[in-house]
Amino acid sequence: MRPCEPDPHSSHCDPCAAMDYKSEWKEFLEKISVLQWMLTFLFMGVSFLLLLVYLMFTSLWVVPVLYFTWIVLDWDTPERGGRPSAWVRGWAVWKHFRDYCPITLVKTAELSPGRHYVLGSHPHGIMCLGVFCCFGTNAAGFPHLFPGLRPHLATLAGLFRLPVYREYLMTSGMCPVSKKSLQYLLSQPGGGNAVVIVVGGAAESLTCRPGLHSLVIRDRKGFVRLALQYGAALVPVYSFGENDVFEQVLLEEGSLGRWLQGMVRRVLGFAPCLFKGGTWGFLPYRTPITIVVGSPIPVPKLFCPPQETVDHYHQLYIEALEKLFHAHKTQCGLRPTDQLQII
């Protein structure tokens, strides 16, 4: 095939130049889509809180008064399923967001919409980039891969107390990772809810780094107990590449910075991580993320499951997670010798 060469006698646009321009424009849209998500995640809630407080002392004071009244009346909605919006989950910006790394969702087994599921997602990474794309939007094809299921990505309950940001989170189908919220979703008749819990949480985010496959799960059994109480099948999910999109500045144990991280984690539920990325120094590296959804593990419905039963299904879950990791690691760019560390 001959390479494209400009024709000096032609008045038409150079197709190669047009393709390059289109490619550059697409790349720009991908960067902007990820940038807006990061800025939204980090600053939207606090920014609107400060804005509404400021407006309280201006002639527009009625706006924050009406909105804060609305929040009081709507206080329990996040813990009662929220207000998921197919329109918001289907925004075109999420397709550019998906293509940035890119992010791929892989299905390995059927999940019947006639029952509820508890999906344990691993690892946490810095910002759960892939998990949000796959379960907080429709860009990765969740509705087509798992028809009839409604994904609910569980996150910090405190975020749903931030003005305006709470509305944004609810439209994506996200819910507070609180007992009341999760119990409500799993108790709904008819099934169809898939609750996604990032099991390792903030503790796992503090140790993540490229090339590391270490999961904080050994003593995390609350999600198993929850599944048993409502007879919801357990589903392991592994995000290959999630730890590789950012480089974290790891602080030494015993240092002041590490102590501050631990204190913030205990008080607010999240750990402030120092990280760097690729583009502009803080956008994630363009490392592919592949999220593999494993086979469901059926569990009995026990209102008050004994500890022995919880331990049994927790061990079954870990074994299924390890099997999932080893079955897909080479296809997702890992070496055959890479191992999963459970801590």
C-alpha positions in Angstrom: 0.0 0.0 0.0 1.4 3.4 -1.0 1.8 6.0 1.7 -0.3 9.2 1.4 1.5 11.9 -0.5 0.2 15.4 -1.1 -0.9 16.3 -4.6 0.3 19.8 -5.5 -2.2 20.0 -8.3 -5.2 19.0 -6.2 -7.5 21.6 -4.6 -8.9 19.0 -2.2 -7.8 18.7 1.5 -5.1 16.2 2.2 -6.8 13.1 3.7 -3.8 12.2 5.8 -3.8 15.7 7.4 -7.6 15.3 8.0 -7.0 12.0 9.7 -4.2 13.4 11.8 -6.4 16.4 12.8 -9.3 14.0 13.7 -7.0 11.8 15.7 -5.6 14.9 17.6 -9.1 16.1 18.2 -10.2 12.7 19.6 -7.1 12.6 21.8 -7.9 16.1 23.1 -11.5 15.1 23.9 -10.3 12.1 25.8 -8.0 14.2 27.9 -10.7 16.7 28.7 -13.2 14.0 29.6 -10.8 12.5 32.2 -9.8 16.0 33.4 -13.4 17.0 34.1 -14.0 13.7 36.0 -10.9 14.2 38.2 -11.8 17.9 38.9 -15.4 16.9 39.6 -14.3 14.1 42.0 -11.8 16.3 43.9 -13.5 19.7 44.0 -17.1 19.7 42.9 -18.7 19.1 46.3 -16.5 21.5 48.3 -16.8 24.2 45.6 -20.6 24.1 45.6 -20.7 24.1 49.4 -18.5 27.2 49.5 -20.6 28.9 46.8 -23.9 28.3 48.6 -22.4 29.5 51.9 -21.2 32.7 50.1 -24.7 33.2 48.5 -26.2 33.2 52.0 -24.7 36.6 52.6 -25.8 38.1 49.3 -29.1 39.2 47.7 -29.4 35.6 46.4 -29.7 34.1 49.8 -33.0 32.5 48.9 -31.2 30.1 46.5 -29.1 28.3 49.2 -32.0 28.4 51.7 -34.3 26.6 49.2 -31.6 24.1 48.3 -30.6 23.3 51.9 -34.3 22.9 52.6 -34.5 20.4 49.7 -31.5 18.5 51.1 -33.2 18.1 54.4 -36.4 16.8 52.8 -34.4 14.6 50.5 -31.9 13.4 53.1 -32.7 9.7 52.9 -32.9 9.3 49.1 -29.2 8.3 48.6 -29.8 5.4 51.0 -33.0 4.4 49.2 -31.7 3.7 45.8 -31.0 7.3 44.7 -32.1 8.6 41.4 -30.2 6.8 38.6 -30.4 8.4 35.2 -29.9 6.4 32.0 -29.4 9.8 30.2 -26.5 10.8 32.5 -24.9 7.3 32.4 -25.1 7.5 28.6 -23.4 10.9 28.1 -21.0 10.9 25.2 -18.2 12.3 27.5 -18.0 8.8 29.1 -17.2 7.2 25.8 -14.2 9.5 25.5 -13.4 8.8 29.1 -13.4 5.0 28.3 -11.2 5.4 25.3 -8.5 7.4 27.2 -6.7 4.3 28.7 -8.7 2.5 27.2 -11.1 0.7 29.7 -12.7 -2.7 28.8 -15.3 -4.7 30.7 -15.1 -8.5 30.3 -17.9 -10.9 31.1 -17.0 -14.5 32.1 -20.4 -15.8 33.2 -24.1 -15.0 33.0 -25.7 -13.1 35.9 -29.4 -13.6 36.0 -31.5 -10.4 36.6 -33.8 -12.5 38.8 -31.6 -12.2 41.8 -29.3 -9.7 43.6 -25.5 -9.7 43.6 -22.7 -8.3 45.7 -19.7 -7.6 43.4 -16.4 -7.3 45.2 -14.0 -5.0 43.2 -10.3 -5.3 43.5 -7.9 -3.5 43.6 -8.9 0.0 44.7 -6.1 1.9 43.0 -5.8 5.7 43.5 -9.2 6.9 42.1 -11.1 3.8 41.0 -10.9 5.0 37.4 -11.9 1.7 35.7 -14.5 0.8 38.2 -16.3 4.1 37.8 -16.3 3.8 34.0 -17.7 0.3 34.0 -20.3 0.5 36.8 -21.0 4.3 37.1 -21.6 4.8 33.4 -22.8 2.7 30.4 -19.7 3.5 28.3 -18.1 0.0 28.8 -21.3 -1.8 27.8 -22.7 -3.0 31.2 -26.4 -2.9 30.1 -25.6 -5.0 27.0 -23.3 -7.5 28.8 -25.7 -7.9 31.8 -29.2 -7.0 30.6 -31.7 -6.4 33.4 -29.1 -5.7 36.1 -28.8 -2.3 37.8 -25.3 -1.6 38.9 -24.8 0.5 42.1 -21.2 1.5 42.8 -20.9 2.0 46.6 -18.8 4.9 47.8 -18.2 7.1 50.9 -21.4 8.1 52.6 -20.1 11.5 53.4 -20.0 12.5 49.7 -23.8 12.3 49.6 -23.9 15.2 52.2 -22.1 17.6 49.8 -24.5 19.9 48.0 -25.1 19.4 44.2 -22.4 16.7 44.2 -24.8 14.3 45.9 -27.3 14.8 43.0 -24.5 14.1 40.5 -23.5 10.9 42.2 -27.0 9.6 42.5 -27.7 10.1 38.7 -24.8 7.7 38.0 -26.4 5.0 40.2 -23.9 5.4 43.0 -24.9 4.8 46.6 -23.4 5.2 50.1 -21.4 2.3 51.3 -23.5 2.2 54.5 -25.4 -0.7 56.0 -28.7 1.0 55.6 -28.1 1.8 51.9 -26.9 -1.7 50.9 -29.6 -3.5 52.9 -32.2 -1.4 51.1 -30.9 -2.4 47.6 -30.5 -6.1 48.4 -34.0 -6.3 50.1 -35.9 -5.1 47.0 -38.3 -7.8 45.6 -37.6 -9.2 42.2 -33.8 -9.0 42.2 -31.8 -7.2 39.6 -29.5 -5.0 41.8 -25.8 -5.5 41.5 -24.0 -3.7 44.4 -20.4 -3.0 43.7 -18.1 -2.7 46.8 -14.4 -1.8 46.5 -13.5 -4.1 49.4 -9.9 -2.8 50.0 -11.0 0.8 50.5 -8.7 3.5 51.6 -6.2 1.1 53.3 -5.5 -0.5 49.9 -5.1 2.8 48.1 -2.2 3.8 50.4 -0.1 0.9 49.2 -1.0 0.7 45.5 1.7 1.2 42.9 2.4 0.1 39.4 3.1 -3.6 39.1 1.7 -4.4 42.5 -1.0 -7.0 43.0 -1.7 -6.8 46.7 -5.2 -6.8 48.1 -6.5 -5.9 51.5 -9.2 -8.5 52.0 -8.1 -11.1 54.6 -10.1 -9.5 57.4 -12.7 -7.8 55.3 -15.7 -10.0 55.8 -18.6 -7.5 56.1 -19.6 -7.8 52.4 -19.8 -11.6 52.7 -22.0 -11.3 55.8 -24.2 -8.9 53.9 -24.6 -11.2 51.0 -25.5 -14.1 53.3 -28.2 -12.0 55.1 -30.0 -11.4 51.8 -29.0 -14.5 49.8 -27.2 -12.3 47.2 -24.6 -14.2 45.1 -21.0 -13.1 45.6 -19.1 -12.1 42.4 -15.4 -11.4 42.3 -14.2 -8.6 40.0 -10.6 -7.8 39.2 -9.4 -4.6 37.6 -6.2 -5.4 35.7 -4.2 -2.2 35.2 -6.0 -0.1 37.9 -2.8 0.2 39.9 -0.8 1.2 36.9 -2.5 4.4 35.8 -0.9 6.5 38.5 2.4 6.5 40.4 2.0 7.1 44.1 4.5 8.8 46.2 4.8 6.3 49.0 5.5 7.8 52.4 7.6 5.8 54.9 5.9 4.1 57.8 6.4 6.2 60.9 6.8 9.5 59.0 4.7 12.6 59.7 3.1 12.4 56.2 2.1 8.7 56.8 0.6 9.6 60.2 -1.4 12.4 58.6 -2.7 10.0 55.9 -3.8 7.5 58.5 -5.5 10.2 60.6 -7.5 11.5 57.7 -8.4 8.0 56.7 -9.7 7.2 60.2 -11.7 10.5 60.5 -13.0 11.0 56.9 -12.9 7.5 55.5 -10.5 8.2 52.7 -6.8 8.6 52.4 -5.2 11.6 50.6 -2.6 10.1 48.3 0.2 12.0 46.6 0.4 10.8 43.0 1.6 11.7 39.6 0.5 10.7 36.1 1.3 11.2 32.5 -0.3 14.0 30.5 0.2 17.4 32.3 1.7 15.5 35.2 -1.5 14.5 36.8 -3.8 12.9 34.3 -3.5 9.1 34.4 -1.1 7.2 32.2 -2.6 5.7 29.1 -2.4 2.2 30.5 -5.2 -0.2 29.5 -7.6 -1.2 32.2 -9.4 -4.5 31.9 -12.1 -5.2 34.4 -13.1 -8.9 34.5 -16.3 -9.9 36.2 -16.1 -13.5 37.5 -18.7 -16.2 38.0 -21.3 -15.9 40.8 -20.9 -17.8 44.0 -24.4 -18.8 45.3 -24.9 -18.3 49.0 -27.8 -19.4 51.3 -30.0 -16.7 52.8 -29.4 -16.6 56.6 -30.7 -13.7 58.6 -28.0 -14.1 61.2 -25.2 -16.2 59.7 -22.8 -17.8 62.1 -19.2 -16.8 61.9 -18.2 -20.2 60.6 -20.5 -19.8 57.6 -19.1 -16.3 57.0 -15.6 -17.6 57.1 -16.4 -20.5 54.8 -17.9 -18.3 52.0 -15.2 -15.7 52.5 -12.6 -18.4 51.8 -14.6 -19.5 48.8 -14.6 -16.0 47.5 -10.8 -15.5 47.9 -10.2 -18.8 46.1 -12.5 -17.7 43.2 -10.8 -14.3 43.1 -7.4 -15.9 42.9 -8.6 -18.3 40.1 -10.0 -15.3 38.2 -6.7 -13.4 38.5 -4.6 -16.3 37.3 -6.9 -17.2 34.4 -6.8 -13.8 32.9 -3.5 -12.2 33.9 -1.5 -13.1 30.8 -4.3 -11.9 28.5 -4.2 -8.6 30.4 -0.5 -7.9 30.0 0.9 -9.6 33.2 3.6 -12.1 33.3 2.8 -15.8 34.0 4.9 -15.6 37.2 2.9 -12.7 38.7 1.2 -13.6 41.9 -1.7 -12.2 43.9 -0.9 -11.2 47.4 -3.8 -11.4 49.9 -3.3 -9.3 53.1 
